[in-house]
Amino acid sequence: MSKVYYKSEEEIEQVRLSANVLSQLLGEVAKVIKPGITTLSLDKLAYEFIHDNGGTPAFLNYHGFPYSLCISVNDQIVHGFPSDYIIKDGDLVSVDGGVNLNGFISDSAYTFGVGNVTEGAQLLLDVTKESMYKGIEQAVAGKRVGDIGAAIQEHVSKYGFGIVRELVGHGVGFHLHEKPEVPNYGKRGAGAKLESGLVICIEPMINAGKAGVKFWDDGWTVSTVDGKLSAHFEQMVAIRKGEPDVLLTFEHVEKVLGEK
């Protein structure tokens, strides 16, 4: 993430097309995710769907990552490996994916509550998603990165959940990770200025317990330090004057799940 890349209107529209494929992929995952299937089967679905729609998985072989999706279950926060793990009733399953479509990169994550989740787990999902939208509201030209982080932090803190600090949102579009970094905590009026032409990912990673993380020996997986649940939602926003331009939608997921 060594450089800030500003996009033209035409380039933003190309990123939006990539995001459209990813939005649809998350909807396809929503159709099949249930107790009894493996996380590896979701990865296979993603690989095939992305290729069938003219793209390539942006995550596959990124710095050696060996899969098309990051799939993180329960206390895993991010970057989990798809595997033969069989999804169980009540699991929280974070599905994080990226699409390269004609050289333009999209990136998004959605945490699914599978089957009958506990009230506490559902609250964690709801608050994490809500905090993402609170952050998106601040993603307009003239604001600062700290305004996004502060909005997320203020909402999450009401519930006493832990906000992961070691992992952050980021710029995206030409590369999977670009500047600026977009933390999920901060101070209003602080940090890098948001200017038209930036495309960023806003992605709160929120723990039910402590904010601390544990890095696994596989070099990728990150889990909660106390073994409690974590949730992760991520959307892409093009910075404009007046109001945010959200490039990626959860509508396909929410239609399948019957959510608003």
VENVENFEN-V556865 format. One record per residue. N is the residue number from 1. RES is the residue in one small letter. SS is DSSP state (~ for helix, > for strand, _ for the rest). PSI is psi in radians with two decimals (NA if undefined). D_FIRST is the distance of its C-alpha to the first C-alpha in whole Angstrom. Layout:
[[N,RES,SS,PSI,D_FIRST] [N,RES,SS,PSI,D_FIRST]]
This chain:
[[1,m,_,1.00,0] [2,s,_,-0.09,4] [3,k,_,2.56,6] [4,v,>,2.25,8] [5,y,_,2.14,10] [6,y,_,2.46,14] [7,k,_,2.52,16] [8,s,_,2.97,20] [9,e,~,-0.74,22] [10,e,~,-0.70,23] [11,e,~,-0.65,19] [12,i,~,-0.68,19] [13,e,~,-0.60,22] [14,q,~,-0.69,21] [15,v,~,-0.67,18] [16,r,~,-0.67,21] [17,l,~,-0.73,23] [18,s,~,-0.76,20] [19,a,~,-0.58,20] [20,n,~,-0.71,24] [21,v,~,-0.75,24] [22,l,~,-0.69,22] [23,s,~,-0.79,24] [24,q,~,-0.65,27] [25,l,~,-0.78,26] [26,l,~,-0.61,26] [27,g,~,-0.65,29] [28,e,~,-0.68,30] [29,v,~,-0.74,29] [30,a,~,-0.56,31] [31,k,~,-0.53,34] [32,v,~,-0.30,34] [33,i,_,2.18,33] [34,k,_,2.89,36] [35,p,_,2.44,37] [36,g,_,-0.22,38] [37,i,_,2.77,36] [38,t,>,2.71,33] [39,t,~,-0.49,29] [40,l,~,-0.56,29] [41,s,~,-0.56,31] [42,l,~,-0.64,29] [43,d,~,-0.73,26] [44,k,~,-0.76,29] [45,l,~,-0.79,29] [46,a,~,-0.81,26] [47,y,~,-0.83,25] [48,e,~,-0.73,29] [49,f,~,-0.78,28] [50,i,~,-0.78,25] [51,h,~,-0.70,27] [52,d,~,-0.40,30] [53,n,_,0.33,28] [54,g,_,0.15,26] [55,g,_,-3.06,23] [56,t,>,2.63,21] [57,p,>,2.13,19] [58,a,_,-0.41,16] [59,f,_,-0.53,16] [60,l,_,2.11,18] [61,n,_,0.18,17] [62,y,~,1.97,14] [63,h,~,0.54,13] [64,g,~,0.05,17] [65,f,_,2.22,17] [66,p,_,0.19,21] [67,y,_,2.95,21] [68,s,_,-0.46,21] [69,l,>,2.62,21] [70,c,>,2.19,20] [71,i,>,2.02,23] [72,s,>,2.15,23] [73,v,>,2.27,27] [74,n,_,-1.76,29] [75,d,_,-0.08,27] [76,q,>,2.30,24] [77,i,>,-0.96,21] [78,v,>,2.91,18] [79,h,_,0.40,18] [80,g,_,2.60,21] [81,f,_,2.29,23] [82,p,_,2.55,26] [83,s,_,-2.94,29] [84,d,_,0.12,33] [85,y,_,2.26,32] [86,i,>,2.09,35] [87,i,_,2.37,34] [88,k,_,2.77,37] [89,d,_,2.27,38] [90,g,_,-0.12,36] [91,d,_,2.58,33] [92,l,>,2.16,30] [93,v,>,1.90,27] [94,s,>,2.15,24] [95,v,>,1.99,23] [96,d,>,2.14,19] [97,g,>,2.90,18] [98,g,>,2.64,17] [99,v,>,2.34,18] [100,n,>,1.93,17] [101,l,>,1.89,20] [102,n,_,0.60,21] [103,g,_,0.08,17] [104,f,>,2.30,16] [105,i,>,2.35,14] [106,s,>,2.77,15] [107,d,>,2.26,15] [108,s,>,2.75,18] [109,a,>,2.59,20] [110,y,>,2.31,23] [111,t,>,2.10,25] [112,f,>,2.29,29] [113,g,>,1.97,32] [114,v,_,2.16,34] [115,g,_,-2.33,38] [116,n,_,1.70,39] [117,v,_,2.74,37] [118,t,_,2.83,38] [119,e,~,-0.69,38] [120,g,~,-0.71,35] [121,a,~,-0.71,33] [122,q,~,-0.67,34] [123,l,~,-0.75,33] [124,l,~,-0.78,30] [125,l,~,-0.83,29] [126,d,~,-0.81,30] [127,v,~,-0.69,29] [128,t,~,-0.79,25] [129,k,~,-0.74,25] [130,e,~,-0.72,27] [131,s,~,-0.60,24] [132,m,~,-0.79,22] [133,y,~,-0.58,24] [134,k,~,-0.71,25] [135,g,~,-0.73,21] [136,i,~,-0.64,21] [137,e,~,-0.47,24] [138,q,_,-0.06,22] [139,a,_,1.18,19] [140,v,_,2.72,21] [141,a,_,2.38,21] [142,g,_,-0.41,22] [143,k,_,3.13,21] [144,r,>,2.81,18] [145,v,~,-0.64,15] [146,g,~,-0.48,18] [147,d,~,-0.66,21] [148,i,~,-0.90,19] [149,g,~,-0.69,19] [150,a,~,-0.71,22] [151,a,~,-0.72,24] [152,i,~,-0.85,22] [153,q,~,-0.77,23] [154,e,~,-0.70,27] [155,h,~,-0.83,28] [156,v,~,-0.66,27] [157,s,~,-0.45,28] [158,k,_,-0.45,32] [159,y,_,-0.04,32] [160,g,_,0.25,31] [161,f,_,2.77,28] [162,g,>,2.29,25] [163,i,>,2.04,22] [164,v,_,2.30,19] [165,r,_,-0.38,17] [166,e,_,-0.27,15] [167,l,_,2.44,13] [168,v,_,2.90,12] [169,g,>,-3.11,11] [170,h,>,2.89,8] [171,g,>,2.78,8] [172,v,_,2.87,9] [173,g,_,-1.08,12] [174,f,_,-0.54,11] [175,h,_,2.81,9] [176,l,_,-0.63,9] [177,h,_,2.07,6] [178,e,>,2.94,4] [179,k,>,2.73,5] [180,p,>,2.79,8] [181,e,>,2.53,8] [182,v,>,1.51,12] [183,p,_,2.78,14] [184,n,_,0.42,17] [185,y,_,2.83,19] [186,g,_,-3.02,20] [187,k,_,2.31,22] [188,r,_,2.39,23] [189,g,_,0.02,22] [190,a,_,2.85,20] [191,g,_,-3.11,16] [192,a,_,2.47,14] [193,k,>,2.43,16] [194,l,_,2.16,16] [195,e,_,2.63,17] [196,s,_,2.40,19] [197,g,_,-0.26,17] [198,l,_,2.50,14] [199,v,>,2.19,13] [200,i,>,2.71,12] [201,c,>,2.22,13] [202,i,>,2.08,15] [203,e,_,1.40,16] [204,p,_,2.34,19] [205,m,>,1.92,19] [206,i,>,2.31,23] [207,n,>,2.51,25] [208,a,_,-0.51,29] [209,g,_,-2.14,30] [210,k,_,2.71,28] [211,a,_,-0.30,24] [212,g,_,2.71,23] [213,v,>,2.83,22] [214,k,>,2.19,23] [215,f,>,2.25,20] [216,w,_,2.82,23] [217,d,_,-0.26,24] [218,d,_,-0.10,22] [219,g,_,-0.01,19] [220,w,_,-1.01,18] [221,t,_,2.37,20] [222,v,>,2.26,20] [223,s,>,2.98,23] [224,t,>,2.56,25] [225,v,_,-0.41,26] [226,d,_,0.09,30] [227,g,_,0.10,30] [228,k,_,2.94,30] [229,l,_,2.74,29] [230,s,>,2.68,25] [231,a,>,2.69,24] [232,h,>,2.14,21] [233,f,_,2.51,21] [234,e,>,2.27,18] [235,q,>,2.82,18] [236,m,>,2.41,16] [237,v,>,2.30,17] [238,a,>,2.28,18] [239,i,_,2.22,18] [240,r,_,2.97,22] [241,k,_,2.50,24] [242,g,_,-1.06,27] [243,e,_,2.74,26] [244,p,_,2.59,23] [245,d,>,1.67,22] [246,v,>,2.09,22] [247,l,_,-0.30,21] [248,l,_,2.45,22] [249,t,_,2.59,25] [250,f,_,0.17,26] [251,e,~,-0.67,30] [252,h,~,-0.71,30] [253,v,~,-0.87,30] [254,e,~,-0.53,32] [255,k,~,-0.75,35] [256,v,~,-0.75,35] [257,l,~,-0.14,35] [258,g,_,0.49,37] [259,e,_,2.91,35] [260,k,_,NA,35]]
